Each structure stands twice: as C-alpha cells, then as structure tokens.
Amino acid sequence: MIKFGTGGWRAVIGDEFTKENIQILARAMADKMRVEGVAEKGIVIGYDRRFLSKEAMQWAGQVFAKEGITAYLINKSAPTPLVMFYVMKHEFPYGMMVTASHNPAIYNGIKVFTAGGRDADETQTAEIESYIRDVTDIPPEEMEYEEALQKGLIQEIYPLNEYLDNIIAAVDMEKIRNAGLKVALDPMYGVSETSLKTILLTARCDVETIHERHDTLFGGKLPAPTATTLRALQNYVIDKKSDIGIATDGDADRIGVIDDTGRFLHPNDILVLLYYYLVKYKGWKGPVVRNICTTHMLDKVAERFGEKCYEVPVGFKHISAKMYATDAVIGGESSGGLTVRGHIKGKDGIYAAALLVEMIAVTGKKLSEIVKDIEKECGTISMEERDYKFNQEKKDNIRKVLLEEKKLPDLPFEIADISYLDGSKVYFANGGWVTARFSGTEPLLRIFCEMPVKEEAVQVCGIYEDFLGLKPAAP
C-alpha cells in the first residue's frame, strides 16, 4: 500500500495514511539502515502542521527506538528544507519529513532524504518499497515514547537557528537593511512564518503577515501558492503598497510571489528572475537546470549570457542530481520549487524568498521593472497549463494512446522533435512546446504548452483536449 511518487509517499489520512503504515515504513527504513551499516548514526525526522503530522513523527520514532536506532525528532513543526539542511550539515545517512507538501488537507505523507540532504531517488525508493514488502511483524513493535526518551533512543531537537544562520550568512543583509523594504507574507497556514519573519526582521524589513495561524484545513484552500489561492495576498500587497508579497506552501519548500503592482508571478517567472539576477548582478557563472514542464525562458536567459540550460524529468531529485553534475547556478520547476548552488540539494522556499528580497535591494529596482528588463533583453513567451481528472479506465486509455502507441493530434505547427523522457513532449520549430504527463503526486493528467503568443498555447491545449476527450479539472 505504500508507494513513492515524485514527492515521496502521500496518502489520504485514515485510508492508507495510518499509524500501522507509518510504522511499517519506519521498520523498513530501520532494516535498510542496518543492512547498509549506518544504523548507529541515527535518523532525523521533522513534521509540518498537517493533521497527525506530529503524532506520525513520534510513531515512527518509537519504532526506530525499538530497533535500537536513535531518532532525532524536531520537536516543533518545521520547514522541509530545515530537515534537508540538518541531514546534510550533520552527515546523517537518512532523514524523514512528515508532510504532504501542497496536497489537499485530507492527505498526509512522508518524504525520505538520503545522505547529503537529497530527495530519495527512484533507486532508493524502490529499495525502500522492497524492504516494506519484507516487513512481516505487523504492526511493528514500538518502544514507549517516555522510555525511549529516557534511554536516549529518542532525542528531541530544534535546530531552526542553525538553518536560519546559514541563510542569513548567504544573503546580503546589509543591502536589505539599507533598502527599507515592505514585505507581505502569506505562510498559507503552514510552517514558514517564524523562519521568514526572523530573517526579514533581522534585515530591518517592515513585515506584515496574513494566514499565519495553525489550521490543519488550510483555510479551506489548497496549500499551494497559485494565482487562485493568493488573491488575498494580492489585495494585501496593493492595499499596503508592499514591495513584494511572499507565500510558501504547507511545508515551505515551494514559493509564490506577488510583485509590487499586485501581479502574481508564476514560479517560472521567479526562476527566470533569480537566474538572471545571480548571473547578471552577482556575476555567477554556470548553467541552469529545469524539468520538462518548466519555461524555456530559462534557455533564452542562459543563451543571453553564454550559458546552457539542461532539461530533466519531473521530480526534484532529477534537478538536484543534474545541478551537482553540471555545477549549475540554479535549478527548479514550474510548480514553485527551486534551489541555488551552495545551498541544500533540494527545494527551499525560505531561501528563495530571502534571495528575492536581496535582489530588490541590490538592484534598486522594483520586481515589475526587473521583469521588463528581462523581456527587453531576452524576449517573451506564454504558457498555458491545464489539469484533468479521470477514472482508471480513462487513464489506461490515455496512457496507451500517448505513451504506448505514441500517437499525437494533428498540430498546426511544424514539429522539430518529440521526447518521451517523461510523458510525451513535442518541440515546435518556432521555439514552442507542449507536454502531457501524469502527475506523480495526484490523480491528474497535466498538459503544459508554451508558445510565442498566448493564443497559440491555448489553441494547442484545446487540440489535445479534443484528441484525448478531456475536460479540465475544477480548480
């Protein structure tokens, strides 16, 4: 029942996300660590603000304790990137984070991190699933929590300061202090407020926050920073005349931004802005990495500065691996996750937010002005994104047509290339592209199309809808 997708294991609470399954996963991880000879190093585990997250962390810790493996439990809700940082900094062989990231409130899940603070790749998750199948002691034995604490097999920690100090040392705090910036925050009822406010207030920013309270239902909305979910932040930025509005998803590994005019900046725009800033203003050298569904504006910016853009499948583990292999400046995806060279090997919405604030301070320009600078230098491109729900029969039919028979609709643009690296992606001779792939975290088919003008992107998406007999999913 425990299957890992592109963002770890996620399941509906009370259905597959149960105490028994959580402890089966913990027992499988304990067995894996023993076989690999790393059990004595222990494991670090964190949790977010979702329903049962803290309890799930403790249930897992009790199994590790029973197996004689020390579990270092972060005893307050914390951002996912904090766990990744702590695994990297203190050289743990593994870490775990109880979160379903940006999924609906009825979901919870667990992400597994490997040495260096990296997302577990397909090889690792396949091995974990194999160990899960070998667990026969169900439910797994556990040690009482208080007993584990007394024996030192559970140790409660809270390393937030260490993580924040690392970010503060990496950004130009003096420039930010002198800029007198006004920042609006929307943690989306998640875990980023303490981290972001600490950094920004240390830099003497004027900070105001909405949606900061603990709400396991996330205000009745999806805890993902999108144009739809950030309308309140848009209004707030306009009303308060803020320089920037910053939002993060439920576990703070993804970021959403509202610029000084109240415009929602797509995650693609954020990636382009930061790569442009780091190369042009900070003088960094190196390529950029994106997944197959992320804007080709990154290719244009890279070309403008004599650099290269690398394309990888969806899943941040592919981004971080390619960044390591190519010494890339930045890597990210259109869903809002990114990381920068020299930081952790995974997504970090908090560090990205700090860099964006630094960018405004260093350039002395408003976000909207920097966007216009990039368009003048590199041109423009427009993206259309659509999601589709389906039953299993429909999914099987779509998979057969697109990925087995490799059929395509009649498209009114010259095709330059076709890729099946991850789903089906068509590259057009005019520089545009369209991709169709099944989500690795939700029961959806996603179609992304980017073309020189918006009308062409909408047209291509419509052609795919008709070809596959699809109707867009409700927002």
N, C-alpha and C positions, 0 to 999 in steps of 0.2 A: 504493500500500500504506500510505501514511502518512495517517491520518485523525485529526482532532482531535475529542475529545469534550468533555464539560463540565469535565474536569480536565486538558486537554492531550492529547498523543499518548501512548498506552500500548500496549504490545505484549509478547508473550511473548519472552523472551531467546532468541536463536538462531533464532527463527522470523521475525518481522518486525523485532524489535529487533536490528539487525545494524550492523556498522561502516559498511557501504555506505549503509544507510538513514539512519543518523545523519548521515553526511557529505552526503548528498543534501539533508537538511533544512537543514544549515548552509549549503550552497551556495545554496539557495533564499532563506534569510534574508539572505545577503550580496547577492544580486541585488536583493532587495526594498529593502535599505538604500541601495544605490547609486541605484536609481531614485528613491527618496524624498529623496535628497541628504543623508543622515545617516550615511553610511559612515565619514566621518572622525572621528566621535565614538566609535566603537568599540562593543563589546558586552561585558557582564559575564556570566559563566557560573559556576554552582555545581554541587555534586553531593552526594548523600546516601551512605548506607552500603551500598546495594544492590550486588549483583554487577555488575561492569563499569561502575559509575557514573563512577568517576574516569577510566577509560580513555575512556569515551564523551565526557566533557567535553574531554579532550585531543584526541581525534579531531576533534571539532567545531572546536576552537581552531586546529588545523593547517589546516583548510580556510579559515577566516576569514583566517588569516595569509597563505595563498597568494593570497587575493583582495585583499590589501593592507589588510585591516581589523584593527585592533588588538583582540585578545581578552584581556580581563582575567579570568583564571582564579582562582577562590578555591581555594587550594592545600591546604585541609583540608576534610573533609566538614563541611557546614554546614546549618543550617535553611533551608527555603524562604523564610520571611519575612525572613531576612537579605538574600537576593538582591533581594527586592522593595524592601526598605528602601534598599539601595545604589543600585538603579536610580533610585528617587525622589530620594534625597538628592543624588546626583551628576549628575542630569539626563541619564541615558543614554536613548537612543531605544528600546532593547530590552535585555532580559535573558533568560537561559535557565537552567533548573534541571533537572538530570538526576535524575529521581525518578519512581516510580510511586506515591508517597504511601502509601496504606493498602492497595493491592492485594497479592495473594499474592506470595511471593518469586520465582516464576518470571517475573514481569513487571518491566519497567523502562519508562521513558518520558522525555519532555521536556515541561516547561511553558514557555510563552513569555510574557514580560511586556512590556508596552508602556510608553510614556512615563508618568511618574508612578508607576511600580511597580504597574500594574494588570494583572490577568489579561487576556490577549488575548481579545477578544470574538468573536462569530461572524463579523463582517465581516472582522476581522483574520485569523482562522484560515482563512477561505475564501480570502482573498488569498494566504496562505502556501501553501495547497494548490495554488492556481493556479500559483505560482512553482515549486513542486515538480514539477508536470506538465511545466513548460518546461525542466527540467534535462535536458540531452542528454549531457553529459560524465559518463558513469557507468563506473567510480567517479569522483567528483570529484577533481581534483588537490589535493594537500596539500603543505605545507612540512614538512620535518623539524623535530621539536619543538625540538631544541637550536639549530638555525639560527634558528627563529622567536624563541626567547628572546634570542639574541644580537642580532637585528635590532630587538628591542623590539616585535615584532608579537604576541608572547605575553608578557603580564606577569602574574606570579604575585602575588596579593594575599591578605590575610586580615583583613578589616575587622570581625571579631567585636566588638572593644571599642567601636567606634563605634556599632554596633547596640545593644549592651547598655547603654551610657551613655545612649542615647536612652530606653530603657525605665526605667532607674533614675531618670532625671530626671522621668518621668511618674507614678511611684507615690510614695506617702507612706512613704519608707523609715524615717523616724523613728518613725512609729506602729508599723511592723512590728518595728523593733529593740526597742521597749519592750514588745512583746506576748509575747516568749519562746515563739514557736510551734514546734511539732514537725511537720516535713513529711516525708512519704514520697514518693519519686519512682520512677516506672517509665518510663524512656525507650523501652521495648519494643525494645531493641537498636538504637534509632535515633540521631538526631543531637542530641537536646535536652539531654543530661546536662550538658555544660560550661556551656551558657548558663543553665540553671535553677539549677545549683549556685552559679555565680558570683553571680547576683542574690540568691539566698536566703541564702547565707553572708555576703554583704556586709551583708545586713539582720539578721545575727546569729540566723538561724533554726537550729534543730537539724535537720540534713538527713541522711537515710539513703536509699540507692538500691539498687534491685534491677534485674536485667536491663540492666546498663549496658555489658556487653562488646560487641565488634563481632561480629555473627553475621548473615551475609547470608541465612540461612534464618529469622531472627527467632524462634529457639527452636521452630521447627516450627508457629508460630501466625500468624494474620493480624495484621499490624502496625497494627491499628485498635483504638482504646480503647473496647471494648464491655463489657457486663456479663459476657459469656462469657470474654473474653480477660484481664480484670482481676481474676480471682478470687484470684490470688496477692497482688495489691496489697491487696485487701480484707482478707485474712487478716493481712497485714503491718500494716495500719493498726490493726486490732483488737489484735493481739499487742503492738505497740509503743505503743499508746494515742496515736497521732498525731492532730493536729488536722485534718489533711487529707492525702489521697493524691492525687497528680497524675500523670497519664500523658499521653504525647503519641504521635501516630502516627509512622510511619517518617521523615517529613521535618519533623515538628514544626509543621505548620500546623493540626493538629486536637488537641483536648484531651479527656481523660476524667478524671472526678473521683470519688473515694470520700470520703464525709463522715465525720465523727467517730464515727458509730455503725457504720461499715463498710458503709453503703448506697451502691450505685452510683447516682450522679446522672446521669441521661440528659442528653445535650447540650442538650435542650430546657430542662431544669431549670437548667443553667448559664447559658443565655441569659437566662432569666427572672430568676435571681438577680442577674446583673450589671446588667441594665437597671434593676431595682428599686433596687439599691444606688446606681447612678450618679444616678438621679433623686431618690430619697428622701434619701439620706445626703450626696451630694456636690452636690446642688442643680442638676444639669444639666437643661436644658430641650431638648425635641425629641422627634421620633417615633422609631419603631423599624422595622426592615426585616427581613422573614423571607421564606423561599421557601414554595412551596405545600405542602410536606411538613412544615413546622415548626409547633410548637404554637401554638394560638390563645390560650394563656395570656398570650402577649405582648400580644394585643389587649386582654385583661382588665386587665393591668397598665397599659398605655397609657391606657385609658379611666379607670382609677382616678386617674391624675394629669393628666387633661385633655389627653392626647396622642393621636396617631394611629398605627396600625400599617399599614404598606404591604406588600402581597404581590407577589412577583415569581416568575418561573420558576426552576427549579433551575439552579445554576451560579453560582459566587461573583461572576463578573463582573456579574451582574444585581444582586446585593446591593450591591456597591461603587458601581455606577452610580446606583442609587436613593438610596443614602446621600448621595452627592455632590449629587444633585438636590434632596434634601429637608433636608439638614443634619441627618441622623438621629444620634441618640446612639450607637446600636449596631445592628449587623446581623449575621445569622447563619443557620445552617441546622441541621437536626436530625442531620446527620452529624458534627457536632462542630467546625465551622469558624465563627469569628466575628472581627469586628474592631470597633474603637471609634473614634469621631470624634477626629481629631487624630493618629491613628497611621497605619500604612500602609494602602493601599487593598485589602488582601487579608487572608486568614486568618492568624492568628498565635497558636498555642497557647502560646507562651512568654509573650507579653504578657498573654494571658488568665489564665494561671496566676498571674502577679505581681499582677494585679488582684484575683483571688480571695483570695490571701493578705492583701492590703491590706484587703479587705472584712472578714475575720475580725478583723483588728487594730483597724480603725476602729470597727466596731460593738460590739466587745467581746462578741460572741455567737458561739456555735458554728454551723457550717453548718446543722445539723439544726434549730436554733432559728430561723434566718432563713427557712428553708423553711416552717416552721409559721406564722411571721408573715405571709408572703405568702398562704398558704392562708386565714388568718383574714380578710385584707383583700380578697382577690380571688376566693376560691372555689377549686374543684379541677376537674380534667378528666383523663381517662385515655386513653392512646394504645396502640394495638396496631399492630405493624409486622411485615410478612411479605415474604419474598423467594421468587421462583420461577424455576427454570431451565427451559429449553425448547429445542427444536430450531428450525431456521429455519421449517419449515412451521407449527409451533405459534405462533411469533412473528407470522408473517404473518396467521394466523387471528385472533389476539388483537387485532392492530392493526386489522384490518378491522372486527371487532365493536365495539371500544371507540371507535376514532378516526375510522373512515370511516362506518360505519353509525350510530355514536353510540348504540348500544344500552346499556341498563342492566338489571341484575337487578331483580326485584321486591323493593323495600326496605320494611321495616315502619315507616319514619319519614317524616314529611312533608318533602318536598323544597322548599327555599327558592330554590335557584339551582343552575345547572350551569355549569362553566367548562372550556374546552379550551385554556387558556393554556399548559399544559404537561402533556400526558397528559389524563386525564379526572378532574375533581374535582366531587364532589357536596356541596353545603352543605345541612345539615338545619335545619329551623325551630327545633330545640331547642339550636342552637349547635354541634352536632357536624358532622363532615365525613368524607369518605372520598376518597382519591385513588389512582389506578392509573396508573403511568407506567413506561416502560422506562428503565433506568439508562443514563447517558451514558458510564460508565466500565467497566461489567461486563455480561456477557450475562444480565441479570436483569430480571424484571418486579417492581416494588416496589408493595406496597399498604400505605398508611398510613390508619389510621382513629382519630379522636379523638372521644370521646363523653362525656357527663356521668358515666357509670359504665363500669367495665371490661367488664362482661358484654355491654353493648351493642356496644362496639367489637369484641370477639371475635365476636359474632354477625354483624356486618356483614362482617367479613373472611371468615367461613365462607360467607356467601351469595355473595360474589364468587368464592371458590374453586370452589364448585359450578357457578356460572354459566359460568365460563371453563374448567372442567375442569382445575384446577391442583392440584399437590401442593407443599407448602413445600420449599424447598431445604434440604439438610443444612447445619448450622452449620459 
